[in-house]
Amino acid sequence: MEWRDQGILLSARPHGESAAIVEVLTEQKGRHAGVVRGGASRKLAPVLQTGAQLDLTWKARLEDHLGSFSVELIKSRSAAAMGDRLSLAGVAAVASLLVSVLPERESHTALYWRTVGLFDMLGDTALWPLAYLRWEMALLEELGFGLDLSACAATGINEELTYISPKSGRAVSAQGAGDWAARLLPLPPVMKGEGDGSPDEIVQALGTTGYFLEHKLFAALGKKSLPEARHRVIAAIGRLA
């Protein structure tokens, strides 16, 4: 069995004396693992950095085997990440979320290209936090837990939408919330594509997406808590305020 594709490196861990087991996200094959021979060597270790764009060839005797990767570097993103605390935290958060929630060997083309675009924006402090928020919303949508912000779940109107129901993921207006307002999640304007999205507002919005990631998506997968890397990226965005 053999295939070739481009992919984003999500993780790499030592395997034996000189190899590495890597996980990548590709357009056609989704999240896929394999062994890189010599992955811990001086030549390849600098290539196998989280977020790197790689040209990949995977080979295995049978399709369900772990298999091995041959890799060629297309684009390194380590310089942008290492030079900026937000970027470093962002790469780790995105990679850890994808490793946690994506099923193996299942294509998610739209999410792949959105992730490529997000990583290509690393270092743009003014735009990256908003792009990251939209990426989390897209991740929820891709995996079946998308938020419905089109109209109020209680009244059907599409004005003054200020809350989200933690149960249904649907927007709720100030009028429709009534006495239930304290039990609802905030819906900052930035989540509706309104305003310029200050760091404080984006942090608030990430609190809302974080609820659905943890209590809906992660819970459905039998996972108890979000990756620590996600907490770090939110703290980094908060420091921009």
C-alpha positions as CSV (number, residue, x, y, z in Angstrom):
1,M,0.0,0.0,0.0
2,E,1.3,3.5,-0.8
3,W,0.0,7.0,-1.1
4,R,1.4,10.6,-1.4
5,D,-0.1,13.8,-0.1
6,Q,0.8,17.1,1.6
7,G,0.1,17.4,5.3
8,I,0.6,19.4,8.5
9,L,2.6,17.9,11.2
10,L,0.5,17.6,14.4
11,S,2.9,15.6,16.7
12,A,6.1,13.7,16.7
13,R,7.4,11.4,19.5
14,P,10.6,9.3,19.7
15,H,10.4,5.7,18.6
16,G,13.3,3.4,19.4
17,E,16.8,4.7,19.1
18,S,16.5,7.0,16.0
19,A,13.0,6.9,14.6
20,A,9.9,9.0,15.4
21,I,6.2,8.3,15.2
22,V,4.4,11.3,13.7
23,E,0.8,12.3,13.3
24,V,-0.1,14.5,10.3
25,L,-3.3,16.1,8.9
26,T,-3.6,15.7,5.2
27,E,-6.3,16.7,2.7
28,Q,-7.1,13.3,1.4
29,K,-6.2,10.9,4.3
30,G,-7.2,13.1,7.3
31,R,-5.3,12.5,10.5
32,H,-2.8,9.8,9.8
33,A,0.1,8.3,11.8
34,G,3.3,6.6,10.7
35,V,6.9,6.0,11.5
36,V,9.7,8.2,10.1
37,R,13.0,6.4,10.0
38,G,15.8,8.6,11.3
39,G,13.2,11.1,12.6
40,A,15.4,11.8,15.6
41,S,18.5,12.5,13.6
42,R,20.1,15.9,13.2
43,K,18.8,16.1,9.6
44,L,15.2,15.3,10.3
45,A,14.5,16.5,13.8
46,P,14.4,20.2,12.8
47,V,12.0,19.3,10.0
48,L,9.6,17.4,12.3
49,Q,8.3,20.5,14.1
50,T,4.6,21.0,14.9
51,G,2.9,23.0,12.2
52,A,5.4,22.2,9.5
53,Q,4.0,21.7,6.0
54,L,5.3,18.4,4.6
55,D,5.3,16.4,1.4
56,L,4.5,12.9,2.5
57,T,4.8,9.4,1.1
58,W,3.3,6.6,3.2
59,K,4.0,3.0,2.7
60,A,2.8,-0.2,4.4
61,R,2.4,-3.8,3.6
62,L,-1.3,-3.7,4.5
63,E,-3.7,-0.8,4.7
64,D,-4.4,-1.2,8.5
65,H,-0.7,-1.2,9.4
66,L,1.0,1.8,11.0
67,G,3.3,2.1,8.0
68,S,6.2,4.5,7.5
69,F,6.5,8.0,6.1
70,S,9.1,9.6,3.9
71,V,9.0,13.3,4.4
72,E,10.2,16.4,2.6
73,L,9.8,19.9,4.1
74,I,7.6,22.2,2.1
75,K,7.2,25.0,4.6
76,S,8.6,25.4,8.1
77,R,6.5,27.5,10.5
78,S,8.8,27.2,13.5
79,A,10.4,30.6,13.0
80,A,7.1,32.4,13.2
81,A,6.0,30.4,16.1
82,M,9.2,30.5,18.2
83,G,9.4,34.3,17.8
84,D,6.0,35.0,19.2
85,R,4.3,33.7,22.4
86,L,0.8,33.8,20.8
87,S,1.9,31.9,17.7
88,L,3.7,29.3,19.8
89,A,0.7,28.7,22.0
90,G,-1.6,28.8,18.9
91,V,0.2,26.0,17.0
92,A,0.2,23.8,20.1
93,A,-3.5,24.5,20.8
94,V,-4.6,23.7,17.2
95,A,-2.5,20.6,16.9
96,S,-3.6,19.2,20.3
97,L,-7.3,19.8,19.6
98,L,-7.0,18.0,16.2
99,V,-5.2,15.1,17.7
100,S,-7.8,14.8,20.4
101,V,-11.0,14.9,18.3
102,L,-10.4,13.9,14.7
103,P,-11.0,10.3,13.8
104,E,-8.1,8.6,12.2
105,R,-7.8,8.3,8.4
106,E,-11.0,10.2,7.7
107,S,-10.8,13.1,5.3
108,H,-12.0,16.6,6.4
109,T,-11.0,18.7,3.4
110,A,-12.5,22.0,4.4
111,L,-11.1,21.8,7.9
112,Y,-7.7,20.9,6.5
113,W,-7.5,24.0,4.3
114,R,-8.9,26.2,7.1
115,T,-6.0,24.9,9.3
116,V,-3.5,25.6,6.6
117,G,-4.8,29.2,6.3
118,L,-4.7,29.7,10.0
119,F,-1.1,28.5,10.3
120,D,-0.1,30.7,7.4
121,M,-1.3,33.7,9.4
122,L,1.0,32.9,12.3
123,G,2.8,36.1,13.5
124,D,-0.1,38.4,12.5
125,T,-1.0,39.4,16.0
126,A,-3.8,41.7,14.8
127,L,-5.7,39.1,12.8
128,W,-4.7,35.7,14.3
129,P,-6.9,35.7,17.4
130,L,-10.1,36.3,15.4
131,A,-9.0,33.7,12.8
132,Y,-8.5,31.2,15.6
133,L,-11.9,31.8,17.1
134,R,-13.5,31.2,13.6
135,W,-11.4,28.0,13.3
136,E,-12.8,26.7,16.6
137,M,-16.3,27.4,15.4
138,A,-15.5,25.6,12.1
139,L,-14.1,22.7,14.1
140,L,-17.4,22.3,16.0
141,E,-19.4,22.6,12.7
142,E,-17.2,20.0,10.9
143,L,-17.7,17.4,13.7
144,G,-21.5,17.9,14.1
145,F,-21.7,20.4,16.9
146,G,-22.1,23.6,15.0
147,L,-23.7,26.7,16.6
148,D,-26.9,28.0,15.0
149,L,-26.7,31.8,15.2
150,S,-29.3,32.6,12.6
151,A,-32.3,33.4,14.8
152,C,-33.6,33.2,18.4
153,A,-34.5,29.7,19.5
154,A,-37.4,31.1,21.6
155,T,-38.9,33.8,19.4
156,G,-37.6,33.2,15.9
157,I,-36.4,36.8,15.5
158,N,-32.9,37.6,14.3
159,E,-32.3,40.8,16.3
160,E,-30.6,41.4,19.6
161,L,-29.1,37.9,19.7
162,T,-27.1,38.1,22.9
163,Y,-27.0,34.5,24.3
164,I,-26.5,30.9,23.2
165,S,-28.4,28.0,24.7
166,P,-25.9,25.6,26.3
167,K,-28.2,22.7,25.5
168,S,-29.1,23.3,21.8
169,G,-26.3,25.6,20.6
170,R,-28.9,28.0,19.2
171,A,-28.9,31.7,19.6
172,V,-31.3,33.4,22.0
173,S,-32.4,37.0,22.0
174,A,-32.4,39.3,25.0
175,Q,-36.2,39.2,24.8
176,G,-36.4,35.5,24.5
177,A,-34.0,34.8,27.3
178,G,-36.3,36.2,30.0
179,D,-35.7,34.7,33.4
180,W,-33.4,32.1,31.9
181,A,-30.7,34.6,31.0
182,A,-28.4,33.7,33.8
183,R,-28.3,30.1,32.6
184,L,-27.3,30.9,29.1
185,L,-23.9,31.4,27.5
186,P,-22.8,34.8,26.2
187,L,-23.0,35.5,22.4
188,P,-20.4,38.2,21.8
189,P,-21.0,40.2,18.5
190,V,-17.7,38.9,17.1
191,M,-19.2,35.4,16.9
192,K,-21.9,36.8,14.5
193,G,-19.3,38.6,12.4
194,E,-20.0,42.0,13.9
195,G,-17.5,44.5,15.2
196,D,-13.7,44.4,15.1
197,G,-13.3,41.7,17.8
198,S,-11.2,43.1,20.7
199,P,-9.0,40.6,22.5
200,D,-11.4,40.7,25.5
201,E,-14.4,39.9,23.3
202,I,-12.5,37.1,21.6
203,V,-11.6,35.6,25.0
204,Q,-15.2,35.7,26.0
205,A,-16.3,34.1,22.7
206,L,-13.7,31.3,23.3
207,G,-15.3,30.7,26.6
208,T,-18.5,29.9,24.8
209,T,-16.9,27.7,22.1
210,G,-14.9,26.1,24.9
211,Y,-18.1,25.0,26.6
212,F,-19.3,23.2,23.5
213,L,-15.9,21.7,22.8
214,E,-15.7,20.3,26.3
215,H,-19.3,19.5,27.2
216,K,-20.5,18.4,23.8
217,L,-17.6,17.3,21.5
218,F,-15.2,16.0,24.1
219,A,-17.9,14.4,26.2
220,A,-19.2,12.6,23.1
221,L,-15.7,11.1,22.6
222,G,-15.4,10.1,26.3
223,K,-12.7,12.8,27.0
224,K,-12.9,14.8,30.3
225,S,-11.0,18.0,29.7
226,L,-9.7,20.3,27.0
227,P,-5.9,20.3,26.3
228,E,-3.8,22.5,28.5
229,A,-2.5,24.1,25.3
230,R,-5.9,25.6,24.6
231,H,-5.8,27.3,28.0
232,R,-2.4,28.8,27.1
233,V,-3.5,30.3,23.8
234,I,-6.5,31.9,25.5
235,A,-4.2,33.4,28.1
236,A,-1.9,34.7,25.3
237,I,-4.9,36.4,23.6
238,G,-6.0,37.9,26.9
239,R,-2.5,39.5,27.3
240,L,-3.1,41.4,24.1
241,A,-5.9,43.4,25.7
